[in-house]
Amino acid sequence: MATTAVPEPTAVPEPTDGRPDGRATRGGERWRATRYIARDGLRVARTGPGHHDTAAAAAATADGVRPTAGQVGKPVSLPPPSGETHPEGDSRPTPHTREETLMQTVTTVTLNNGVEMPILGFGVYQIPPEQTEQAVGDALAAGYRALDTAAAYGNEEAVGRAIRSSGVAREELFVTTKLWISDAGEDRARRAFDTSLRKLGLDHLDLYLIHQPYGDVYGSWRAMERLHAEGLARAIGVSNFHADRLVDLIDHNEVVPAVNQIETHPFHQRTDDQAIMRERGVQIESWGPFAEGRNNLFTHPVLGGIAAAHGKSVAQVVLRWLIQREVVVIPKSVRAERMAENIDVFDFRLTDDQMAAVAALDTGESLFFDHRDPAMVSRLGNVTLDA
Ligand SMILES: NC(=O)c1ccc[n+]([C@@H]2O[C@H](COP(=O)([O-])OP(=O)(O)OC[C@H]3O[C@@H](n4cnc5c(N)ncnc54)[C@H](OP(=O)(O)O)[C@@H]3O)[C@@H](O)[C@H]2O)c1
């Protein structure tokens, strides 16, 4: 009965310079940082790496070569290219340098235990293990610092290899993995955590999630509370928990989950779930922000119209819409140009009318499956992982 990579729906930082959060800014980041704090009310986190490192690295990234260890974080100033326009899309002279335009500034959310989590990261579900090292390497080179994997994805080792060869410092990263159902329970969860950590080649996780709300969830949570207390998991949380299960878990345990990762996209918006999570101090994280392209999301006329108005893509509008709702997003792509596109969502803002137009697309239903469907509960509960 051993099966791998089945379980998701489709198969079925420097000295501070006075920033409000006390973190350092680098080179030209300050201009953008101020702007985003004002617009989002969210904190500014990390910046993209390869594009603003040494001159050598800047030249290398232009050729698609990743920066290596020691190149990250050393600013280089380049002249603005001729004809560069203001980020709002008009022809005013740009107020920032080329260095700044090449950087990505990802804001963070503060979890209920004070841990900062990037609001945008990179998901690796359905990336075959043999393609994962390249994909994660490309994502790190594009500026992503949060990575979302799972024991059930079968690619934790490849994620670990990509992290090691990227040269990005561990403290710059926010790494999430997840506990599968067949490892539920206090002892098993502990062993599964150790296995994931070994496969990833890490000595701690930033976020460890219960992947599905099935099996001995309470035993798993006790193990995870201990992992958290021991500092091995900076934050712990859940995934695919409907509000009733989430509240039950909260009300009968010590640690409140920091995150609930659930299907969230324009056709299934989860506003009621988000309201309850907000009341309870749980951060919502979207999986499937593009609904994996279902419902013709990428060619949807409403989303397309908003995208055209901003000179952005539908993918960027969807991510921006989620981020303005303070939903953490972890889009997946195996294509470097889409990775760059998907992280480039911090230089525009949807208007209230545009937010409302996207809100009107909600069907209130999953495009994948219902986590309360008995047949699916049983099916997923029978999926075990290879060692
Ligand atoms: N907790 C859970 O149960 C659960 C379930 C599902 C997913 N997740 C997590 O959430 C992450 C994201 O969800 P997901 O991977 O299911 O789906 P998704 O991010 O909604 O969609 C990924 C699909 O969109 C395409 N795509 C990406 N960027 C694009 C762009 N700019 N333009 C056009 N197409 C684009 C990708 O194709 P290419 O790769 O060819 O670019 C891929 O087919 C996962 O990777 C995983 O980490 C968790």
The ligand as a MOL file (V3000), in Angstrom:
LIG
                    3D

  0  0  0     0  0            999 V3000
M  V30 BEGIN CTAB
M  V30 COUNTS 48 52 0 0 0
M  V30 BEGIN ATOM
M  V30 1 N -1.6690 21.6680 2.2550 0
M  V30 2 C -2.2010 21.1360 1.1660 0
M  V30 3 O -3.0430 20.2430 1.2190 0
M  V30 4 C -1.7750 21.6560 -0.1840 0
M  V30 5 C -2.4990 21.3200 -1.3410 0
M  V30 6 C -2.0620 21.8150 -2.5620 0
M  V30 7 C -0.9700 22.6600 -2.6190 0
M  V30 8 N -0.2760 22.9700 -1.4850 0 CHG=1
M  V30 9 C 0.9020 23.8870 -1.5020 0
M  V30 10 O 0.5090 25.0700 -2.2230 0
M  V30 11 C 1.4080 25.2750 -3.3130 0
M  V30 12 C 0.7000 25.9810 -4.4700 0
M  V30 13 O -0.4290 25.2530 -4.8840 0
M  V30 14 P -0.4540 24.3510 -6.1970 0
M  V30 15 O 0.9420 23.9980 -6.5740 0
M  V30 16 O -1.3820 23.2520 -5.9420 0 CHG=-1
M  V30 17 O -1.1190 25.2160 -7.3230 0
M  V30 18 P -1.0490 26.7420 -7.8680 0
M  V30 19 O 0.1610 27.4390 -7.2860 0
M  V30 20 O -2.3790 27.3310 -7.6710 0
M  V30 21 O -0.8780 26.5210 -9.4220 0
M  V30 22 C 0.2660 25.9560 -9.9900 0
M  V30 23 C 0.0070 25.8760 -11.4900 0
M  V30 24 O -0.0380 27.1890 -12.0570 0
M  V30 25 C 0.9550 27.2860 -13.0790 0
M  V30 26 N 1.5290 28.6390 -12.9780 0
M  V30 27 C 2.3210 29.1380 -11.9890 0
M  V30 28 N 2.6060 30.4270 -12.1890 0
M  V30 29 C 1.9810 30.7730 -13.3470 0
M  V30 30 C 1.9130 31.9900 -14.0730 0
M  V30 31 N 2.5250 33.1120 -13.6450 0
M  V30 32 N 1.1860 31.9910 -15.2240 0
M  V30 33 C 0.5620 30.8690 -15.6550 0
M  V30 34 N 0.5890 29.6950 -15.0080 0
M  V30 35 C 1.3070 29.6370 -13.8500 0
M  V30 36 C 1.9590 26.2040 -12.8190 0
M  V30 37 O 2.5330 25.7180 -14.0120 0
M  V30 38 P 4.1440 25.6580 -14.2200 0
M  V30 39 O 4.7300 24.9380 -13.0380 0
M  V30 40 O 4.2610 24.9030 -15.5150 0
M  V30 41 O 4.5970 27.0980 -14.3220 0
M  V30 42 C 1.0660 25.1140 -12.2070 0
M  V30 43 O 0.4260 24.3900 -13.2380 0
M  V30 44 C 1.8780 23.8470 -3.6230 0
M  V30 45 O 3.0190 23.7970 -4.4590 0
M  V30 46 C 2.0930 23.2840 -2.2480 0
M  V30 47 O 3.3260 23.7570 -1.6910 0
M  V30 48 C -0.6690 22.4660 -0.2630 0
M  V30 END ATOM
M  V30 BEGIN BOND
M  V30 1 1 1 2
M  V30 2 2 2 3
M  V30 3 1 2 4
M  V30 4 1 4 5
M  V30 5 2 4 48
M  V30 6 2 5 6
M  V30 7 1 6 7
M  V30 8 2 7 8
M  V30 9 1 8 9
M  V30 10 1 8 48
M  V30 11 1 9 10
M  V30 12 1 9 46
M  V30 13 1 10 11
M  V30 14 1 11 12
M  V30 15 1 11 44
M  V30 16 1 12 13
M  V30 17 1 13 14
M  V30 18 2 14 15
M  V30 19 1 14 16
M  V30 20 1 14 17
M  V30 21 1 17 18
M  V30 22 2 18 19
M  V30 23 1 18 20
M  V30 24 1 18 21
M  V30 25 1 21 22
M  V30 26 1 22 23
M  V30 27 1 23 24
M  V30 28 1 23 42
M  V30 29 1 24 25
M  V30 30 1 25 26
M  V30 31 1 25 36
M  V30 32 1 26 27
M  V30 33 1 26 35
M  V30 34 2 27 28
M  V30 35 1 28 29
M  V30 36 1 29 30
M  V30 37 2 29 35
M  V30 38 1 30 31
M  V30 39 2 30 32
M  V30 40 1 32 33
M  V30 41 2 33 34
M  V30 42 1 34 35
M  V30 43 1 36 37
M  V30 44 1 36 42
M  V30 45 1 37 38
M  V30 46 2 38 39
M  V30 47 1 38 40
M  V30 48 1 38 41
M  V30 49 1 42 43
M  V30 50 1 44 45
M  V30 51 1 44 46
M  V30 52 1 46 47
M  V30 END BOND
M  V30 END CTAB
M  END
